[in-house]
Amino acid sequence: MKRHQYTHTAGCRTYGFHDLKDLMAKATPARSGDLLAGVAAHSAEERAVAQMALAEVPLATFLKEALIPYERDEITRLIIDTHDAPAFAPVSHLTVGDFRNWLLGDAVDSEALAALAPGITPEMAAAVAKLMRNQDLILVAKKCRVVTRFRNTLGLAGRLATRLQPNHPTDDASGIAASLLDGLLYGSGDAVIGINPATDNVPQVIRLVTMLNDIISQYAIPTQSCVLTHVTNTIEAINRGAPVDLVFQSIGGTEATNRSFGVSLDLLGEARSAALSLNRGTLGDNVMYFETGQGSALSANANFGIDQQTCEARAYAVARQFKPLLVNTVVGFIGPEYLFDGKQIIRAGLEDHFCAKLLGLPMGCDVCYTNHAEADQNDMDVLLTLLSVAGCNFVMGIPGSDDIMLNYQTTSFHDALYARRVLGLRPAPEFEAWLQKMDIFSKDAQFRLNPSLPPAFHKALLRLP
Amino acid sequence: MNTKVSPVTANPWETLRQFTDARIALGRAGVSLPTAAHLAFQLAHAQARDAVLVALDVPGLSQSLNAVSGKQTCLSLHSAAADRTVYLQRPDLGRRLDDASRETLEGLKPAGPEPSVRLYDLAFVVVDGLSALAIEQNAAPFLSVLQRRIAAENWSVAPLCIVSQGRVAIGDEVGELLGAKAVVVLIGERPGLSSPDSMGLYLTWMPRVGLLDDSRNCISNVRPAGLRYEEAAYKLHYLLSQARQRQLTGVDLKDEALADPERLRVSEKNFLLDHSRTPGASGSQA
């Protein structure tokens, strides 16, 4: 029989856990992906006991016991090699359970958390998240501030940005422009105007990037564009002279997951250099946009027996290396085999946002679900509200919540306005000034949309056939 | 006097709806969705939820596919996921054939050649995925268009397979057992609210069990209201030819096919751009 590295006793029963990876997986709140992977706790009691055992593990253990061996995984090497010991010093003597208390403590403020971030590894963040209730994840994340800049300032306190996502199933220019205008007129688009193209085609990527660049230039919108295609396509588009603002890539938390996406740390570094060489940011040089989401490692057969929340946190080590403008967990996109229902999607969204913020990332969330999951708009309302309270940097903005290209439901232009109104949140300051200048928002009341068509766009509609 | 003003603020850009199925210009009640738009969404969601559960009509599909292919007889296969509930929660089972299906395919192999020899250039695997409707509506007419395009070239095509309760990667096992050099999976994509009938195409060179997504090329949203059959067939034919020539698919094989040039003239068609003003908006890079 395999030796148990960790044991914990509840009443008259002693539970054993093979190793740190096993303990973390058993301690994680229930979700379908961990059951699918065969790593989840076998009972509710085992899960609770695992959380107690995990609470006693010193944080320093995570620096000594790699979940995937250093020799086998470039992300493990990245995590270990870039760990900042002086930044870790304030919590280096704590257990995971004490770390939760420390994070929640009144003495720990935004400055303390920002200073701590380079000393925290993804596994530490994942471990403490497993011991937290939803309100803990919200309270600590709200204290974290991560501000990034390209052509505007994202992540300030009291602000909630949106990615305007004007997708069209055939990349039709007028169809994209129609959704784009709808979004702008509802105050959406400060995080990025980002299109998921219908097909992976370099000439088409160049045309879409050029189109977005022309619109942003013509209306002097203080925002940035992105066409969400594979990083190699974006590099090729840059080589062919396309006006690329941000480089997009989906990333995961193990080297093998990233290989399944056709990327590596070297390739991402190359892409960042290419984008930086264009020097298109006016306020800052955060040029990367990453998307993540629990379940991708298991889906690629590349999870190494690690639970999906911990794999997800490890993806943030990859993101952190490249100083992104935006990181986004597409939380409910992957389907019910990984996050079964609204309850699991909501929990995962809060965990991802918390872990990323703790690690110093500008985290947003695609609050979303597919039609084969046990979820609906009410679940999305709950998660959107919770994340807005937690200080999430940005959410999606799409016409009527319905993405007609990707076939899923995410937050709408209306939803973002709701969140801004109930919580008094505002768009990025530069974008807000533009909305007022263009007569989209009234100048007297910040959150009120003007009922009439703004003059600049009235002219555009006159060009219609 | 009691003047009744609607609490819904309409959007003066409703005319833009001609360009997209997206839910634009919905108007607003305060900042929220008006009742009619809210209820229309609820109905569409209910219909999409129902569509996920519909079973594929295999005999009907076989008939229409046989009509397309002429004399060939479709093989009816099943994944290891016994039913829809299992299918939704166990993608690993949806990626593998059940024992009976595997035996069927193994029984087709001629006694002579080595197991590793690939007898066919190409196999088509039609899979229900998350929308049987997409497959019932699009698979046969699309294959008919594609067939016209490749007819003049010498492709030896394996017997056509239909798989119930399958995922994309099941094409790897089917293609390997058939002994095909390339496999094209036609699969029902998850139903969206506006598109319950979207078909996806996945092309894999030298299919074998265990390949990952970076080995495939995907063409998505094939349906009359999305990517039209002619255009999808043009793209697939381009990728097939490239795959055969370069003996690979996946991230190293880029879709450089210039699709319908009309559709790609994005700058010219864009009403948001004033071409007399914007220097970069000439579209001349095309």
Interface residues (C-beta under 8 A of the other chain):
Chain A: S32 L36 P166 N167 H168 P169 T170 D171 D172 A173 S174 G175 I176 A177 A178 S179 L180 L181 D182 L185 A198 T199 D200 N201 V202 P203 Q204 I206 R207 L208 T210 M211 N213 D214 I215 S217 Q218 Y219 H230 T232 N233 E236 G241 P243 R259 S260 F261 G262 S299 A300 N301 G335 P336 E337 F340 T370 N371 H372 D376 Q377 I398 P399 G400 S401 D402 D403 I404 M405 L406 N407 Y408 Q409 S412 H414 L417 Y418 R421 F447 L449 P451 S452 L453 F457 K459 A460 L461 R463 L464
Chain B: T9 N11 P12 W13 T15 L16 R17 F19 T20 D21 A22 R23 I24 A25 L26 R28 G30 V31 S32 L33 A37 F41 Q42 A44 H45 A48 R49 A51 V52 L88 Q89 R90 P91 D92 L130 E189 R190 P191 G192 L193 S194 S195 S198 G210 L212 D213 D214 N217 C218 I219 S220 N221 A225 G226 L227 K235 G250 V251 K254 D255 E256 A257 L258 A259 R263 L264 R265 V266 S267 E268 K269 N270 F271 L272 L273 D274 R277 T278 G280 A281 G283 Q285 A286
